[in-house]
Amino acid sequence: TLRLLGRWDFFGRFLTSVEVESHDHVAPCAEAVTYCEIEKVPKVFAERALRLRPEVVRRLATMLELRLIEREELARCVLPRKTTERLARLLPLLARKFGESPKGGPTMIGLRLTHQDLANMIGSTRESVTAALIGLRRQKVIEVERGCIVLLDLEKLAKIARR
């Protein structure tokens, strides 16, 4: 499982007091693929913050809503049958989160992702991702520079995603 963490993202899920007391959960672990900081907030402090500052509840709800939206977007990436269409849906999401666009030029996804990483994200095989990336390069939709994917034609990519 690959989880990309960005600013204000969190890893794992909120546990209810029943789950914490019954020890029915598995301790989360993470491997960073980009620079990130992980902070653990003990349950006692979280409960105290919720009591003393009710606006924290609103912020937590907002974080959960953003996480739900992100998961829905990722779920839409695996709907199409063809790997090319799945990639065409995934790449703009990655570009939005990790993209760098120098002076209005093409957007570079600032991550070095292997074909296997991409395949895992869209529920496909490494071989079919490789073939799809070759096809997207031939169509001049993407390019690979220094191991990073560069999106050259977002409109064409959106058309491929809608097929």
Number of C-alpha atoms within 10 A of each C-alpha: 8 12 14 17 18 13 8 8 15 16 13 12 8 12 11 9 10 9 11 12 10 8 10 9 10 7 7 8 7 13 9 12 13 13 7 12 9 11 8 5 8 8 14 8 10 12 11 11 14 14 12 9 11 11 12 14 14 12 11 13 12 12 15 16 12 14 15 12 12 13 12 11 14 17 13 14 23 19 13 16 10 15 22 23 21 27 26 23 25 21 22 18 17 16 19 12 15 16 20 16 14 9 7 7 11 17 22 23 24 18 15 14 13 14 17 15 17 20 19 15 19 21 14 19 15 16 12 16 24 18 14 19 22 15 14 20 16 11 13 14 19 24 19 13 10 7 13 15 22 24 24 17 14 16 10 15 23 14 12 17 19 11 9
